[in-house]
Amino acid sequence: MASILHHHIAIVCLLSYISFSTFNFVSSISSSTYIVYLNPSHKPAPYHTHAAWHAALLQSLTIDPSYHLLYSYSSNSAFAASLLPHHVPLLASHSSTLHIHPDTIVPLLTTRSPTFLGLPPYLSSAPSSNPSIDVIVGVLDTGVWPEHPSFSDAGFSEVPSRWQGKCESGLDFDSSVCNRKLIGARSFSRGYQAAGGNTSAASPRDLNGHGTHTATTAAGSPVANASLFGYASGIARGMAPGARVAVYKVCWTQGCYGSDILAGINGAIEDGVDVLSMSLGGGSAPFFRDPVAVGTFSAIQHGIFVACSAGNSGPTQSSLTNTAPWIATVGAGSLDRDFPAYAQLGNGKQYTGVSLYSGEWNEKEVLPIVYNKGVQVGSNSSKLCLPGTLDSAQVKGKVVLCERGTNARVEKGLVVKEAGGVGMILVNQAANGEELLADSHLLPAIALGAKNGDIIRDYVLSDQNPTVQMSFAGTVLDVKPSPVVAAFSSRGPSTLVPELLKPDMIGPGLNILAGWTKSVAPSGLTADERRSDFNIASGTSMSCPHIGGLSALLKAAHPDWSPGAIKSALMTTAYILDNTGSALHDSASGTQLATPWAYGSGHVDPVKALSPGLIYNTTTEDYIAFLCTLGYTIQQIQVITSSNLTCSHKLSTPGNLNYPSFSVVFGQRSRQVVKYQREVTNVGPAGSIYNVQVTGPASVSVSVKPQKLSFKQVGQKLRFTVTFKSVKVGSRWDAEFGWLTWSNGHNQVRSPIAYTWNY
């Protein structure tokens, strides 16, 4: 759940397709654009145009012109192409090349995550007019604020004829507000109303903000001069700004009802979306009792990619939600952007936190700081700054130290303000670790990690006259180390299927700027009268639509790829090193390294995912065979698959699903052997040869047969078997990790391995 909702709601990410051409997309996303000048005398006579010559030259170097060729300039025998790094020396050494140099562009300033993910500046909001590759992103959430500038349809062609959806009228929502960008808006509230919800809720309008935030993150059009009261300023855009958006309101601040979720998914399938982005979900029920798992299986059967939030119950182990293998389960990490603020104590020591406070403040003013000044003697409630617990006589005109927990972070600041306090230092408890979440507080406030919080608390309690100075530094970029796994991001292992490694990947989810509703303040507090077109929020609700939008880009580049192929590409190309070259850290501790139980295959890298080399393609039939190994009855499986079946085909173990990761569970014998089989498909050049490398703990020996995969053609499938042998007796749920990587010198097709001993 996004923090701005105070953990009341979990959001489902709907992945959608981008609506500009594959030709333009791939050339723009594949690293840098170059201009290549050719010797005109080398033009072969059979080619009547320069364009034909340029295309043939690229093809001769195994560079697909339909993907990479941008322009052909006949006047000077040159062309422009968007090239991957290994393409450049191939062209530079060609006998016809006179000169090659990078194109000079003025990059756009964005909400940071597109740049952080390696996406190039998006130079046009207009998609292709070719309806055959139009991409439609479906978002199940709290609705939409249709007037938001991120839903501008400037430059968009007419809505594709295959679209069967609608724009429904409702309370404060007229069907005319939809356009060629926001092509659908529907509300499903019968389950909510049956549970006592507002009977006037049947409207797609977003009164919460969460839905607008996720939809604009996935596919918002570019908006200049975006910021939250000056913070994170730049040009805001979604991951797939040329995609169409369809919104399905199935959630409210109180939560999302399963009946409404299923109705929304069903509507999205019938309407014709290409991707579902769902930032909702909770608990860990068997798949046949989980409306998200059931509904999304139908989506997968219709070729729709589905991304869902992993949950915000970290860093507790086995806290995941949305763990069905047909779902892309998305955890959260940080960006290389921060909003630093400083607390300098009276003893001269200074501590760094974060803040989004935007009001006036005298940074030179020295103020007294107090802690646990409650109206009730002996109560600990005032430590948490719960409503009605602070003694105004003791906090008036002072800065109050508050601890996280129980009530919302922004509400604590309101409690301090109403009691007469002039500022707040908000410190993490041990469970929150060193993760820093920025909030738009109503008074000057700084959030600090648990370790610094302990130091400041000791100072306030031990000093006879504790004081503090507070200062705010605005927005800082290129923060190191990043990314870092968010402490709130839910963790594995999966309790439903221990042989399935989840989450699948992480994406940006900490302090993300995106669109917001005009119905409520960025803080979400009714007492807050401020309004903004944009807000900064945190949660796996924010990371999910990042993956949804990126999947839309991949679908545009590879229209024939299945949902399983897209997920495989994102997983096997994800990275596990931060921008300092270190292994990814876990913000729950600040110093410890994260594991695949926290980040899955790693942090998504969309540029590499464009050309993954090999894919682990998982089909509907594979998922059915997987379900038949779980001990479910035929009827329970039919609930999920909506089809008659006999389970004539089963996997030997759930871990034998053709998945891009491995989870090995050793049994009760002192030396346990586990064998898994996988099949990979070559999506790289013909003649590719891959060799395998396995790294991991000494407690497990691993053998792979064969150790070399030789692909004669594109699309060829080859199988391999992995044998895992435990050489120790581990304690129950003792865990170690490793990696299996297929490499051909250019592509690194990497899969994480989790080992547990179930005694």
Beta strands, then each sheet from edge to edge (+ up, - down):
strand 1: 12-14
strand 2: 32-38
strand 3: 69-73
strand 4: 78-83
strand 5: 97-102
strand 6: 136-141
strand 7: 182-187
strand 8: 223-228
strand 9: 231-236
strand 10: 244-249
strand 11: 251-252
strand 12: 255-256
strand 13: 275-279
strand 14: 305-309
strand 15: 328-333
strand 16: 337-338
strand 17: 340-345
strand 18: 350-354
strand 19: 367-371
strand 20: 399-403
strand 21: 423-427
strand 22: 445-448
strand 23: 467-472
strand 24: 476-477
strand 25: 505-508
strand 26: 512-515
strand 27: 534-537
strand 28: 614-615
strand 29: 662-666
strand 30: 673-682
strand 31: 689-695
strand 32: 700-705
strand 33: 708-710
strand 34: 717-726
strand 35: 734-743
strand 36: 748-757
sheet 1: 1+ 13- 6- 10- 7-
sheet 2: 1+ 13- 14- 15- 25-
sheet 3: 3+ 4- 2+ 5-
sheet 4: 8+ 9-
sheet 5: 11+ 12-
sheet 6: 16+ 24-
sheet 7: 18+ 17- 23+ 19- 20- 21- 22-
sheet 8: 26+ 27-
sheet 9: 28+ 30- 34+ 32-
sheet 10: 29+ 36+ 35- 31+ 33-
end
